[in-house]
Amino acid sequence: MKNLFLVLIVTVSLLSCKNESKKADKNEHENHVETPKKDEAPKKKVLSPHTSAMAMIGDAHIHIDYSSPGVRGRIVFGGLVGYDNVWQAGVHNATWIETNKDLMINDDLLPAGKYGIFTLPSKGDWTVMINKNWDQHGKDEYDKKDDVLRFKVTPNISEDITEHLEYKVKKVNETEGTISLAWEKVTISFPFKVNQ
């Protein structure tokens, strides 16, 4: 009986110590604040944030995915982005468009699917290319033979600066919309219809 009593006291003491230790650990954890290391550089601001534009036009969901570079005081078209050279219409990976419905652009059919958007900027009209190869870095694997659609657009030049590349998908009515790209002083846009 004496031994049983002794075992019981030792067990209660051990449990009590364990609980106190857990409380101390919990308090330490809750009050722990991680301070940055002295030699750690602060996180840099993303210069070309990844973003998207989308809209529902009737039953059609149109989604454009791209990285949005800034002008940052540079000459963009005819400078950073050379005239008459293929441009992935963004930076990093190629800009892509996805639609769950067939679209008509300039009386040409764009079947439902996912495509890369490329352009040929120019001093005059631009060429827009919708290409089967949407999953590529920049324009590294661009091939004209993979173009599903290719058409001309006339750029609108403004004195106002659009600092970051911006795409918009705008609803005109239940079956029609427009897609636009604006950056620096240039905006291009083209209409589309949802194929019924």
N, CA and C atoms as an extended XYZ file, in Angstrom:
588
Properties=species:S:1:pos:R:3:atomname:S:1:resname:S:1:resid:I:1 pbc="F F F"
N         0.819       -1.183        0.000 N   MET     1
C         0.000        0.000        0.000 CA  MET     1
C         0.870        1.256        0.000 C   MET     1
N         1.936        1.198        0.792 N   LYS     2
C         2.879        2.296        0.896 CA  LYS     2
C         3.526        2.549       -0.474 C   LYS     2
N         3.894        1.452       -1.160 N   ASN     3
C         4.536        1.566       -2.484 CA  ASN     3
C         3.569        2.150       -3.524 C   ASN     3
N         2.315        1.741       -3.449 N   LEU     4
C         1.304        2.245       -4.376 CA  LEU     4
C         1.116        3.754       -4.190 C   LEU     4
N         1.098        4.203       -2.921 N   PHE     5
C         0.948        5.602       -2.606 CA  PHE     5
C         2.127        6.409       -3.151 C   PHE     5
N         3.338        5.849       -3.003 N   LEU     6
C         4.561        6.489       -3.488 CA  LEU     6
C         4.533        6.607       -5.019 C   LEU     6
N         4.105        5.567       -5.713 N   VAL     7
C         4.010        5.574       -7.182 CA  VAL     7
C         3.006        6.629       -7.629 C   VAL     7
N         1.892        6.733       -6.911 N   LEU     8
C         0.859        7.700       -7.234 CA  LEU     8
C         1.382        9.134       -7.090 C   LEU     8
N         2.125        9.430       -6.045 N   ILE     9
C         2.695       10.774       -5.830 CA  ILE     9
C         3.697       11.122       -6.916 C   ILE     9
N         4.565       10.171       -7.275 N   VAL    10
C         5.576       10.404       -8.313 CA  VAL    10
C         4.889       10.674       -9.656 C   VAL    10
N         3.855        9.889       -9.981 N   THR    11
C         3.131       10.055      -11.249 CA  THR    11
C         2.468       11.419      -11.323 C   THR    11
N         1.800       11.845      -10.241 N   VAL    12
C         1.140       13.150      -10.203 CA  VAL    12
C         2.175       14.263      -10.363 C   VAL    12
N         3.323       14.134       -9.724 N   SER    13
C         4.390       15.141       -9.827 CA  SER    13
C         4.901       15.247      -11.256 C   SER    13
N         5.126       14.093      -11.889 N   LEU    14
C         5.622       14.102      -13.275 CA  LEU    14
C         4.615       14.752      -14.220 C   LEU    14
N         3.330       14.407      -14.072 N   LEU    15
C         2.292       15.002      -14.921 CA  LEU    15
C         2.223       16.509      -14.714 C   LEU    15
N         2.335       16.944      -13.501 N   SER    16
C         2.291       18.363      -13.191 CA  SER    16
C         3.454       19.098      -13.856 C   SER    16
N         4.658       18.509      -13.803 N   CYS    17
C         5.844       19.112      -14.438 CA  CYS    17
C         5.668       19.185      -15.946 C   CYS    17
N         5.096       18.116      -16.539 N   LYS    18
C         4.884       18.074      -17.982 CA  LYS    18
C         3.942       19.184      -18.418 C   LYS    18
N         2.843       19.371      -17.656 N   ASN    19
C         1.866       20.407      -17.984 CA  ASN    19
C         2.489       21.796      -17.881 C   ASN    19
N         3.305       22.030      -16.864 N   GLU    20
C         3.971       23.323      -16.718 CA  GLU    20
C         4.907       23.571      -17.896 C   GLU    20
N         5.615       22.500      -18.319 N   SER    21
C         6.535       22.616      -19.447 CA  SER    21
C         5.775       22.950      -20.728 C   SER    21
N         4.605       22.293      -20.937 N   LYS    22
C         3.797       22.558      -22.122 CA  LYS    22
C         3.308       23.999      -22.124 C   LYS    22
N         2.878       24.501      -20.953 N   LYS    23
C         2.410       25.881      -20.856 CA  LYS    23
C         3.530       26.847      -21.198 C   LYS    23
N         4.715       26.580      -20.706 N   ALA    24
C         5.866       27.453      -20.989 CA  ALA    24
C         6.172       27.447      -22.481 C   ALA    24
N         6.163       26.229      -23.108 N   ASP    25
C         6.422       26.133      -24.547 CA  ASP    25
C         5.373       26.898      -25.341 C   ASP    25
N         4.101       26.751      -24.931 N   LYS    26
C         3.008       27.412      -25.631 CA  LYS    26
C         3.162       28.927      -25.525 C   LYS    26
N         3.457       29.423      -24.330 N   ASN    27
C         3.642       30.863      -24.149 CA  ASN    27
C         4.796       31.386      -24.968 C   ASN    27
N         5.901       30.620      -24.986 N   GLU    28
C         7.057       31.031      -25.789 CA  GLU    28
C         6.688       31.105      -27.255 C   GLU    28
N         5.933       30.086      -27.730 N   HIS    29
C         5.543       30.023      -29.133 CA  HIS    29
C         4.608       31.176      -29.491 C   HIS    29
N         3.616       31.456      -28.636 N   GLU    30
C         2.655       32.513      -28.917 CA  GLU    30
C         3.301       33.893      -28.918 C   GLU    30
N         4.316       34.081      -28.119 N   ASN    31
C         4.954       35.396      -28.025 CA  ASN    31
C         6.178       35.528      -28.918 C   ASN    31
N         6.484       34.465      -29.648 N   HIS    32
C         7.674       34.488      -30.493 CA  HIS    32
C         7.445       35.397      -31.699 C   HIS    32
N         8.304       36.365      -31.889 N   VAL    33
C         8.239       37.257      -33.036 CA  VAL    33
C         9.535       37.088      -33.803 C   VAL    33
N         9.378       36.740      -35.085 N   GLU    34
C        10.571       36.514      -35.894 CA  GLU    34
C        11.058       37.846      -36.447 C   GLU    34
N        12.295       38.168      -36.163 N   THR    35
C        12.863       39.404      -36.689 CA  THR    35
C        13.732       39.070      -37.890 C   THR    35
N        13.710       39.926      -38.905 N   PRO    36
C        14.529       39.642      -40.077 CA  PRO    36
C        16.020       39.673      -39.724 C   PRO    36
N        16.768       38.836      -40.405 N   LYS    37
C        18.216       38.809      -40.188 CA  LYS    37
C        18.826       40.074      -40.757 C   LYS    37
N        19.940       40.515      -40.129 N   LYS    38
C        20.570       41.774      -40.529 CA  LYS    38
C        21.006       41.763      -41.994 C   LYS    38
N        21.508       40.618      -42.484 N   ASP    39
C        22.034       40.571      -43.851 CA  ASP    39
C        20.963       40.207      -44.882 C   ASP    39
N        19.689       40.047      -44.442 N   GLU    40
C        18.603       39.696      -45.360 CA  GLU    40
C        18.115       40.961      -46.053 C   GLU    40
N        18.051       40.929      -47.393 N   ALA    41
C        17.578       42.085      -48.148 CA  ALA    41
C        16.060       42.162      -48.079 C   ALA    41
N        15.503       43.376      -48.036 N   PRO    42
C        14.039       43.486      -48.048 CA  PRO    42
C        13.492       42.959      -49.373 C   PRO    42
N        12.261       42.429      -49.333 N   LYS    43
C        11.671       41.870      -50.554 CA  LYS    43
C        11.471       42.977      -51.574 C   LYS    43
N        11.857       42.673      -52.836 N   LYS    44
C        11.740       43.655      -53.906 CA  LYS    44
C        10.302       43.713      -54.402 C   LYS    44
N         9.897       44.906      -54.830 N   LYS    45
C         8.581       45.072      -55.427 CA  LYS    45
C         8.597       44.369      -56.787 C   LYS    45
N         7.517       43.657      -57.106 N   VAL    46
C         7.425       42.969      -58.392 CA  VAL    46
C         7.229       44.020      -59.472 C   VAL    46
N         8.139       44.056      -60.443 N   LEU    47
C         8.096       45.085      -61.481 CA  LEU    47
C         7.057       44.792      -62.555 C   LEU    47
N         6.777       43.511      -62.784 N   SER    48
C         5.802       43.110      -63.810 CA  SER    48
C         4.830       42.112      -63.202 C   SER    48
N         3.892       42.583      -62.372 N   PRO    49
C         3.005       41.654      -61.668 CA  PRO    49
C         2.151       40.810      -62.610 C   PRO    49
N         1.920       39.577      -62.210 N   HIS    50
C         1.076       38.652      -62.962 CA  HIS    50
C        -0.374       39.020      -62.688 C   HIS    50
N        -1.178       39.148      -63.735 N   THR    51
C        -2.566       39.552      -63.555 CA  THR    51
C        -3.443       38.966      -64.658 C   THR    51
N        -4.713       39.296      -64.647 N   SER    52
C        -5.618       38.765      -65.669 CA  SER    52
C        -6.769       39.730      -65.905 C   SER    52
N        -7.447       39.526      -67.036 N   ALA    53
C        -8.662       40.271      -67.378 CA  ALA    53
C        -9.672       39.243      -67.847 C   ALA    53
N       -10.936       39.422      -67.470 N   MET    54
C       -11.940       38.459      -67.901 CA  MET    54
C       -13.324       39.081      -67.892 C   MET    54
N       -14.222       38.437      -68.625 N   ALA    55
C       -15.614       38.886      -68.654 CA  ALA    55
C       -16.488       37.742      -69.137 C   ALA    55
N       -17.755       37.820      -68.771 N   MET    56
C       -18.779       36.917      -69.297 CA  MET    56
C       -19.562       37.690      -70.347 C   MET    56
N       -19.614       37.139      -71.549 N   ILE    57
C       -20.404       37.717      -72.630 CA  ILE    57
C       -21.436       36.655      -72.980 C   ILE    57
N       -22.651       36.821      -72.488 N   GLY    58
C       -23.634       35.745      -72.605 CA  GLY    58
C       -23.118       34.530      -71.843 C   GLY    58
N       -23.015       33.389      -72.526 N   ASP    59
C       -22.492       32.165      -71.905 CA  ASP    59
C       -20.978       32.005      -72.083 C   ASP    59
N       -20.364       32.946      -72.772 N   ALA    60
C       -18.925       32.839      -73.053 CA  ALA    60
C       -18.107       33.465      -71.934 C   ALA    60
N       -17.158       32.704      -71.411 N   HIS    61
C       -16.217       33.218      -70.420 CA  HIS    61
C       -14.886       33.439      -71.133 C   HIS    61
N       -14.461       34.690      -71.234 N   ILE    62
C       -13.196       35.036      -71.893 CA  ILE    62
C       -12.223       35.470      -70.814 C   ILE    62
N       -11.042       34.840      -70.811 N   HIS    63
C       -10.036       35.072      -69.757 CA  HIS    63
C        -8.688       35.316      -70.433 C   HIS    63
N        -8.046       36.423      -70.066 N   ILE    64
C        -6.695       36.738      -70.572 CA  ILE    64
C        -5.754       36.774      -69.377 C   ILE    64
N        -4.624       36.075      -69.490 N   ASP    65
C        -3.644       35.949      -68.410 CA  ASP    65
C        -2.316       36.519      -68.903 C   ASP    65
N        -1.711       37.439      -68.119 N   TYR    66
C        -0.493       38.106      -68.598 CA  TYR    66
C         0.301       38.687      -67.430 C   TYR    66
N         1.541       39.074      -67.714 N   SER    67
C         2.349       39.847      -66.769 CA  SER    67
C         2.320       41.290      -67.244 C   SER    67
N         2.290       42.229      -66.288 N   SER    68
C         2.029       43.630      -66.593 CA  SER    68
C         3.252       44.512      -66.309 C   SER    68
N         4.141       44.675      -67.297 N   PRO    69
C         5.322       45.516      -67.074 CA  PRO    69
C         4.957       46.997      -67.007 C   PRO    69
N         5.836       47.776      -66.391 N   GLY    70
C         5.650       49.221      -66.303 CA  GLY    70
C         6.495       49.945      -67.330 C   GLY    70
N         6.110       51.169      -67.634 N   VAL    71
C         6.873       52.010      -68.565 CA  VAL    71
C         8.182       52.441      -67.903 C   VAL    71
N         8.088       52.896      -66.661 N   ARG    72
C         9.233       53.324      -65.861 CA  ARG    72
C        10.155       54.302      -66.619 C   ARG    72
N         9.535       55.265      -67.325 N   GLY    73
C        10.306       56.312      -68.001 CA  GLY    73
C        10.962       55.886      -69.304 C   GLY    73
N        10.680       54.687      -69.774 N   ARG    74
C        11.334       54.190      -70.992 CA  ARG    74
C        10.473       54.450      -72.230 C   ARG    74
N        11.120       54.456      -73.392 N   ILE    75
C        10.385       54.447      -74.662 CA  ILE    75
C        10.055       52.982      -74.910 C   ILE    75
N         8.782       52.665      -74.967 N   VAL    76
C         8.386       51.254      -75.083 CA  VAL    76
C         8.337       50.818      -76.533 C   VAL    76
N         7.386       51.359      -77.308 N   PHE    77
C         7.221       50.906      -78.689 CA  PHE    77
C         8.169       51.666      -79.606 C   PHE    77
N         8.982       50.895      -80.321 N   GLY    78
C        10.055       51.478      -81.114 CA  GLY    78
C        11.327       51.618      -80.303 C   GLY    78
N        11.310       51.144      -79.056 N   GLY    79
C        12.480       51.161      -78.170 CA  GLY    79
C        12.603       49.807      -77.498 C   GLY    79
N        12.043       49.689      -76.303 N   LEU    80
C        12.060       48.429      -75.554 CA  LEU    80
C        11.436       47.292      -76.366 C   LEU    80
N        10.305       47.571      -76.983 N   VAL    81
C         9.643       46.610      -77.881 CA  VAL    81
C         9.849       47.134      -79.293 C   VAL    81
N        10.711       46.459      -80.044 N   GLY    82
C        11.065       46.928      -81.387 CA  GLY    82
C         9.919       46.808      -82.376 C   GLY    82
N         9.865       47.750      -83.312 N   TYR    83
C         8.872       47.679      -84.377 CA  TYR    83
C         9.160       46.492      -85.288 C   TYR    83
N         8.094       45.913      -85.799 N   ASP    84
C         8.152       44.829      -86.783 CA  ASP    84
C         8.864       43.580      -86.263 C   ASP    84
N         8.855       43.403      -84.940 N   ASN    85
C         9.379       42.179      -84.309 CA  ASN    85
C         8.243       41.529      -83.525 C   ASN    85
N         8.196       40.202      -83.528 N   VAL    86
C         7.169       39.498      -82.759 CA  VAL    86
C         7.340       39.832      -81.285 C   VAL    86
N         6.227       40.169      -80.643 N   TRP    87
C         6.197       40.482      -79.205 CA  TRP    87
C         5.135       39.619      -78.557 C   TRP    87
N         5.437       39.038      -77.399 N   GLN    88
C         4.504       38.141      -76.712 CA  GLN    88
C         3.376       38.883      -75.997 C   GLN    88
N         3.240       40.170      -76.291 N   ALA    89
C         2.142       41.000      -75.776 CA  ALA    89
C         2.083       41.007      -74.255 C   ALA    89
N         3.252       40.993      -73.638 N   GLY    90
C         3.428       41.011      -72.194 CA  GLY    90
C         4.906       40.767      -71.914 C   GLY    90
N         5.224       40.244      -70.743 N   VAL    91
C         6.604       39.847      -70.437 CA  VAL    91
C         6.583       38.468      -69.800 C   VAL    91
N         7.762       37.907      -69.643 N   HIS    92
C         7.943       36.567      -69.073 CA  HIS    92
C         7.284       35.534      -69.996 C   HIS    92
N         6.278       34.815      -69.505 N   ASN    93
C         5.601       33.837      -70.355 CA  ASN    93
C         4.693       34.559      -71.347 C   ASN    93
N         4.366       33.849      -72.424 N   ALA    94
C         3.471       34.430      -73.421 CA  ALA    94
C         2.111       34.726      -72.780 C   ALA    94
N         1.522       35.841      -73.195 N   THR    95
C         0.159       36.162      -72.778 CA  THR    95
C        -0.769       35.142      -73.419 C   THR    95
N        -1.772       34.677      -72.655 N   TRP    96
C        -2.714       33.731      -73.257 CA  TRP    96
C        -4.150       34.152      -73.052 C   TRP    96
N        -4.995       33.665      -73.965 N   ILE    97
C        -6.436       33.901      -73.904 CA  ILE    97
C        -7.126       32.547      -73.909 C   ILE    97
N        -8.186       32.438      -73.114 N   GLU    98
C        -8.963       31.205      -73.082 CA  GLU    98
C       -10.440       31.568      -73.202 C   GLU    98
N       -11.149       30.821      -74.037 N   THR    99
C       -12.586       31.003      -74.197 CA  THR    99
C       -13.276       29.643      -74.174 C   THR    99
N       -14.413       29.583      -73.525 N   ASN   100
C       -15.156       28.320      -73.475 CA  ASN   100
C       -16.173       28.210      -74.616 C   ASN   100
N       -16.287       29.259      -75.432 N   LYS   101
C       -17.191       29.265      -76.590 CA  LYS   101
C       -16.426       29.712      -77.822 C   LYS   101
N       -16.880       29.268      -78.992 N   ASP   102
C       -16.290       29.740      -80.242 CA  ASP   102
C       -16.544       31.241      -80.374 C   ASP   102
N       -15.530       31.969      -80.859 N   LEU   103
C       -15.667       33.407      -81.090 CA  LEU   103
C       -15.451       33.707      -82.567 C   LEU   103
N       -16.076       34.765      -83.038 N   MET   104
C       -15.833       35.255      -84.392 CA  MET   104
C       -15.075       36.573      -84.262 C   MET   104
N       -13.895       36.630      -84.886 N   ILE   105
C       -13.087       37.853      -84.900 CA  ILE   105
C       -12.839       38.186      -86.369 C   ILE   105
N       -13.321       39.345      -86.811 N   ASN   106
C       -13.207       39.749      -88.231 CA  ASN   106
C       -13.738       38.670      -89.167 C   ASN   106
N       -14.863       38.090      -88.844 N   ASP   107
C       -15.505       37.039      -89.654 CA  ASP   107
C       -14.701       35.741      -89.720 C   ASP   107
N       -13.680       35.601      -88.873 N   ASP   108
C       -12.912       34.352      -88.790 CA  ASP   108
C       -13.227       33.659      -87.474 C   ASP   108
N       -13.272       32.344      -87.509 N   LEU   109
C       -13.624       31.548      -86.328 CA  LEU   109
C       -12.410       31.296      -85.438 C   LEU   109
N       -12.569       31.604      -84.143 N   LEU   110
C       -11.599       31.195      -83.128 CA  LEU   110
C       -12.310       30.125      -82.297 C   LEU   110
N       -11.962       28.838      -82.506 N   PRO   111
C       -12.637       27.778      -81.746 CA  PRO   111
C       -12.382       27.913      -80.245 C   PRO   111
N       -13.335       27.442      -79.448 N   ALA   112
C       -13.160       27.441      -77.993 CA  ALA   112
C       -11.833       26.777      -77.671 C   ALA   112
N       -11.093       27.332      -76.713 N   GLY   113
C        -9.784       26.771      -76.351 CA  GLY   113
C        -8.892       27.818      -75.725 C   GLY   113
N        -7.610       27.478      -75.649 N   LYS   114
C        -6.601       28.331      -75.015 CA  LYS   114
C        -5.512       28.624      -76.044 C   LYS   114
N        -5.130       29.910      -76.152 N   TYR   115
C        -4.206       30.341      -77.202 CA  TYR   115
C        -3.242       31.401      -76.682 C   TYR   115
N        -2.084       31.494      -77.318 N   GLY   116
C        -1.147       32.573      -77.050 CA  GLY   116
C        -1.529       33.793      -77.874 C   GLY   116
N        -1.299       34.975      -77.305 N   ILE   117
C        -1.513       36.225      -78.049 CA  ILE   117
C        -0.143       36.830      -78.332 C   ILE   117
N         0.107       37.107      -79.598 N   PHE   118
C         1.355       37.737      -80.030 CA  PHE   118
C         1.001       38.911      -80.932 C   PHE   118
N         1.899       39.880      -81.017 N   THR   119
C         1.666       41.018      -81.904 CA  THR   119
C         2.943       41.346      -82.666 C   THR   119
N         2.762       42.076      -83.754 N   LEU   120
C         3.862       42.697      -84.486 CA  LEU   120
C         3.606       44.200      -84.413 C   LEU   120
N         4.146       44.889      -83.392 N   PRO   121
C         3.954       46.343      -83.310 CA  PRO   121
C         4.619       47.018      -84.506 C   PRO   121
N         4.045       48.120      -84.941 N   SER   122
C         4.566       48.822      -86.106 CA  SER   122
C         4.266       50.308      -85.964 C   SER   122
N         4.914       51.125      -86.770 N   LYS   123
C         4.604       52.564      -86.784 CA  LYS   123
C         3.212       52.779      -87.362 C   LYS   123
N         2.777       51.860      -88.219 N   GLY   124
C         1.433       51.928      -88.801 CA  GLY   124
C         0.540       50.909      -88.100 C   GLY   124
N        -0.179       50.121      -88.901 N   ASP   125
C        -1.058       49.090      -88.337 CA  ASP   125
C        -0.245       47.980      -87.684 C   ASP   125
N        -0.797       47.416      -86.616 N   TRP   126
C        -0.196       46.275      -85.936 CA  TRP   126
C        -0.828       44.994      -86.467 C   TRP   126
N        -0.097       43.898      -86.330 N   THR   127
C        -0.655       42.576      -86.622 CA  THR   127
C        -0.839       41.856      -85.295 C   THR   127
N        -2.016       41.274      -85.112 N   VAL   128
C        -2.310       40.456      -83.930 CA  VAL   128
C        -2.348       39.011      -84.380 C   VAL   128
N        -1.656       38.138      -83.632 N   MET   129
C        -1.636       36.717      -83.948 CA  MET   129
C        -2.171       35.936      -82.748 C   MET   129
N        -3.152       35.078      -83.000 N   ILE   130
C        -3.666       34.162      -81.980 CA  ILE   130
C        -3.092       32.802      -82.356 C   ILE   130
N        -2.296       32.233      -81.439 N   ASN   131
C        -1.431       31.091      -81.766 CA  ASN   131
C        -1.748       29.881      -80.892 C   ASN   131
N        -1.678       28.692      -81.487 N   LYS   132
C        -1.964       27.444      -80.751 CA  LYS   132
C        -1.020       27.219      -79.577 C   LYS   132
N         0.228       27.685      -79.678 N   ASN   133
C         1.235       27.420      -78.646 CA  ASN   133
C         1.169       28.495      -77.567 C   ASN   133
N         0.266       28.316      -76.588 N   TRP   134
C         0.071       29.315      -75.528 CA  TRP   134
C         1.059       29.153      -74.380 C   TRP   134
N         1.629       27.961      -74.218 N   ASP   135
C         2.476       27.672      -73.053 CA  ASP   135
C         3.950       27.750      -73.428 C   ASP   135
N         4.472       28.966      -73.485 N   GLN   136
C         5.885       29.137      -73.832 CA  GLN   136
C         6.450       30.352      -73.125 C   GLN   136
N         7.759       30.358      -72.960 N   HIS   137
C         8.420       31.512      -72.364 CA  HIS   137
C         8.590       32.564      -73.443 C   HIS   137
N         8.039       33.738      -73.186 N   GLY   138
C         8.176       34.830      -74.144 CA  GLY   138
C         7.694       34.431      -75.520 C   GLY   138
N         8.553       34.659      -76.502 N   LYS   139
C         8.243       34.296      -77.892 CA  LYS   139
C         9.240       33.246      -78.388 C   LYS   139
N         9.908       32.579      -77.434 N   ASP   140
C        10.984       31.633      -77.782 CA  ASP   140
C        10.569       30.571      -78.787 C   ASP   140
N         9.330       30.079      -78.656 N   GLU   141
C         8.895       28.984      -79.525 CA  GLU   141
C         7.817       29.434      -80.505 C   GLU   141
N         7.662       30.756      -80.665 N   TYR   142
C         6.630       31.239      -81.589 CA  TYR   142
C         6.922       30.736      -82.996 C   TYR   142
N         5.890       30.224      -83.652 N   ASP   143
C         6.010       29.764      -85.033 CA  ASP   143
C         4.747       30.200      -85.772 C   ASP   143
N         4.934       30.931      -86.847 N   LYS   144
C         3.819       31.468      -87.638 CA  LYS   144
C         2.850       30.370      -88.077 C   LYS   144
N         3.369       29.162      -88.325 N   LYS   145
C         2.496       28.075      -88.804 CA  LYS   145
C         1.480       27.643      -87.750 C   LYS   145
N         1.711       28.020      -86.465 N   ASP   146
C         0.767       27.685      -85.395 CA  ASP   146
C        -0.295       28.762      -85.180 C   ASP   146
N        -0.260       29.840      -86.012 N   ASP   147
C        -1.278       30.887      -85.891 CA  ASP   147
C        -2.641       30.342      -86.303 C   ASP   147
N        -3.627       30.551      -85.447 N   VAL   148
C        -5.008       30.170      -85.758 CA  VAL   148
C        -5.686       31.354      -86.444 C   VAL   148
N        -5.404       32.555      -85.968 N   LEU   149
C        -5.887       33.795      -86.574 CA  LEU   149
C        -4.744       34.789      -86.658 C   LEU   149
N        -4.830       35.629      -87.682 N   ARG   150
C        -3.835       36.687      -87.874 CA  ARG   150
C        -4.579       37.840      -88.522 C   ARG   150
N        -4.551       39.036      -87.895 N   PHE   151
C        -5.306       40.161      -88.446 CA  PHE   151
C        -4.643       41.480      -88.064 C   PHE   151
N        -5.015       42.533      -88.789 N   LYS   152
C        -4.451       43.870      -88.584 CA  LYS   152
C        -5.375       44.708      -87.698 C   LYS   152
N        -4.757       45.572      -86.890 N   VAL   153
C        -5.500       46.561      -86.099 CA  VAL   153
C        -4.764       47.899      -86.199 C   VAL   153
N        -5.527       48.970      -86.117 N   THR   154
C        -4.937       50.306      -86.142 CA  THR   154
C        -4.803       50.799      -84.707 C   THR   154
N        -3.580       51.117      -84.265 N   PRO   155
C        -3.399       51.574      -82.883 CA  PRO   155
C        -3.954       52.975      -82.675 C   PRO   155
N        -4.404       53.238      -81.471 N   ASN   156
C        -4.821       54.575      -81.060 CA  ASN   156
C        -3.675       55.145      -80.225 C   ASN   156
N        -3.143       56.289      -80.623 N   ILE   157
C        -2.019       56.914      -79.922 CA  ILE   157
C        -2.553       58.077      -79.087 C   ILE   157
N        -2.126       58.126      -77.827 N   SER   158
C        -2.604       59.147      -76.899 CA  SER   158
C        -1.407       59.873      -76.292 C   SER   158
N        -1.651       61.070      -75.770 N   GLU   159
C        -0.599       61.773      -75.032 CA  GLU   159
C        -0.526       61.264      -73.593 C   GLU   159
N        -1.610       60.639      -73.126 N   ASP   160
C        -1.641       60.083      -71.770 CA  ASP   160
C        -0.868       58.768      -71.737 C   ASP   160
N        -0.192       58.539      -70.631 N   ILE   161
C         0.609       57.318      -70.463 CA  ILE   161
C        -0.177       56.297      -69.647 C   ILE   161
N        -0.273       55.067      -70.152 N   THR   162
C        -0.764       53.939      -69.354 CA  THR   162
C         0.493       53.293      -68.788 C   THR   162
N         0.753       53.494      -67.496 N   GLU   163
C         2.026       53.071      -66.894 CA  GLU   163
C         2.237       51.571      -66.968 C   GLU   163
N         1.225       50.783      -66.637 N   HIS   164
C         1.361       49.313      -66.674 CA  HIS   164
C         0.498       48.733      -67.779 C   HIS   164
N         1.065       47.763      -68.505 N   LEU   165
C         0.320       47.066      -69.557 CA  LEU   165
C        -1.012       46.594      -68.992 C   LEU   165
N        -2.085       46.889      -69.712 N   GLU   166
C        -3.418       46.521      -69.224 CA  GLU   166
C        -4.280       45.969      -70.350 C   GLU   166
N        -4.808       44.770      -70.120 N   TYR   167
C        -5.798       44.179      -71.023 CA  TYR   167
C        -7.173       44.405      -70.431 C   TYR   167
N        -8.165       44.547      -71.307 N   LYS   168
C        -9.560       44.636      -70.872 CA  LYS   168
C       -10.409       43.787      -71.804 C   LYS   168
N       -11.378       43.092      -71.223 N   VAL   169
C       -12.399       42.399      -71.994 CA  VAL   169
C       -13.698       43.087      -71.613 C   VAL   169
N       -14.323       43.761      -72.589 N   LYS   170
C       -15.531       44.538      -72.300 CA  LYS   170
C       -16.734       43.947      -73.006 C   LYS   170
N       -17.824       43.895      -72.269 N   LYS   171
C       -19.093       43.418      -72.814 CA  LYS   171
C       -19.795       44.567      -73.532 C   LYS   171
N       -20.207       44.336      -74.788 N   VAL   172
C       -20.993       45.317      -75.532 CA  VAL   172
C       -22.467       44.957      -75.383 C   VAL   172
N       -22.784       43.671      -75.578 N   ASN   173
C       -24.131       43.150      -75.334 CA  ASN   173
C       -24.002       41.652      -75.049 C   ASN   173
N       -25.078       40.906      -75.108 N   GLU   174
C       -25.041       39.476      -74.738 CA  GLU   174
C       -24.269       38.605      -75.722 C   GLU   174
N       -23.954       39.117      -76.908 N   THR   175
C       -23.230       38.304      -77.900 CA  THR   175
C       -21.966       38.975      -78.429 C   THR   175
N       -21.702       40.213      -77.999 N   GLU   176
C       -20.553       40.941      -78.540 CA  GLU   176
C       -19.722       41.590      -77.440 C   GLU   176
N       -18.425       41.729      -77.746 N   GLY   177
C       -17.521       42.378      -76.807 CA  GLY   177
C       -16.302       42.918      -77.523 C   GLY   177
N       -15.389       43.520      -76.754 N   THR   178
C       -14.117       43.993      -77.306 CA  THR   178
C       -12.982       43.552      -76.388 C   THR   178
N       -11.835       43.367      -76.998 N   ILE   179
C       -10.609       43.072      -76.261 CA  ILE   179
C        -9.639       44.203      -76.569 C   ILE   179
N        -9.017       44.754      -75.517 N   SER   180
C        -8.056       45.832      -75.745 CA  SER   180
C        -6.781       45.601      -74.951 C   SER   180
N        -5.707       46.183      -75.473 N   LEU   181
C        -4.388       46.178      -74.833 CA  LEU   181
C        -3.939       47.633      -74.812 C   LEU   181
N        -3.520       48.133      -73.655 N   ALA   182
C        -3.019       49.509      -73.557 CA  ALA   182
C        -1.710       49.503      -72.777 C   ALA   182
N        -0.727       50.231      -73.317 N   TRP   183
C         0.551       50.386      -72.619 CA  TRP   183
C         1.269       51.585      -73.210 C   TRP   183
N         1.944       52.322      -72.380 N   GLU   184
C         2.618       53.561      -72.770 CA  GLU   184
C         1.577       54.462      -73.410 C   GLU   184
N         1.766       54.913      -74.642 N   LYS   185
C         0.808       55.820      -75.293 CA  LYS   185
C        -0.091       55.094      -76.287 C   LYS   185
N         0.027       53.777      -76.368 N   VAL   186
C        -0.658       53.002      -77.410 CA  VAL   186
C        -1.791       52.159      -76.834 C   VAL   186
N        -2.908       52.148      -77.549 N   THR   187
C        -4.007       51.221      -77.252 CA  THR   187
C        -4.414       50.555      -78.558 C   THR   187
N        -4.530       49.234      -78.524 N   ILE   188
C        -5.122       48.520      -79.656 CA  ILE   188
C        -6.347       47.776      -79.131 C   ILE   188
N        -7.356       47.642      -79.984 N   SER   189
C        -8.536       46.883      -79.574 CA  SER   189
C        -9.182       46.262      -80.801 C   SER   189
N        -9.943       45.204      -80.557 N   PHE   190
C       -10.670       44.563      -81.650 CA  PHE   190
C       -11.959       43.957      -81.099 C   PHE   190
N       -13.013       43.987      -81.932 N   PRO   191
C       -14.295       43.429      -81.508 CA  PRO   191
C       -14.362       41.931      -81.771 C   PRO   191
N       -15.267       41.271      -81.050 N   PHE   192
C       -15.528       39.848      -81.295 CA  PHE   192
C       -17.002       39.571      -81.057 C   PHE   192
N       -17.461       38.462      -81.631 N   LYS   193
C       -18.831       37.998      -81.410 CA  LYS   193
C       -18.769       36.588      -80.902 C   LYS   193
N       -19.691       36.243      -80.003 N   VAL   194
C       -19.810       34.862      -79.529 CA  VAL   194
C       -20.566       34.109      -80.606 C   VAL   194
N       -19.968       33.019      -81.096 N   ASN   195
C       -20.590       32.231      -82.165 CA  ASN   195
C       -21.749       31.437      -81.587 C   ASN   195
N       -22.960       31.709      -82.037 N   GLN   196
C       -24.156       31.050      -81.488 CA  GLN   196
C       -24.445       29.719      -82.180 C   GLN   196
